[in-house]
Amino acid sequence: MTKIRKIFTFLLRLLALGATLSATIVMVTSHDSANVLNLTFKAKYSNSPAFMYFVIVEAIVSGYNLMILFLASKGSLWRMVIILDVAVALLLTSSMSAALAIAQVGKKGNTHAGWLPICGQVHKFCNHVTGALVAGIIAATLYFLLILYTLYTVLNPLFVVKP
């Protein structure tokens, strides 16, 4: 039974690694330019602090996840991994929130502030950002599933009633 748990946890971590790594790569490669009134407008992820925060968090989580994949599951550090997983899930959620807020402004604009939408001019950039955000949402979801599964496996023996 424990072998199945280890394999399931390994697969969840591997999928989360793939999602965070792809979110990082797709966001970093997002750039486009458009000409508006004979002015060249360049859109790239580094123009927005929220997108840069998203990339940094996704890259850190990718590195953390890669290290954890090679950590022995019977070591004394494994309890610390559960705490770090919760912190990582919170970081993923905060970076997603920030990036989604900026993406919403880029797509719809804000009429109250006078900000115009930019996705009509830089389609490629907006498509890349959307892809990165979808991968980030998948990564955050996988981390929450990983936390729930880990808590279930840790707490399950406590609730077993012995006759």
Salt bridges, closest charged atoms under 4 A:
ASP85 OD2 - ARG13 NH2 2.47
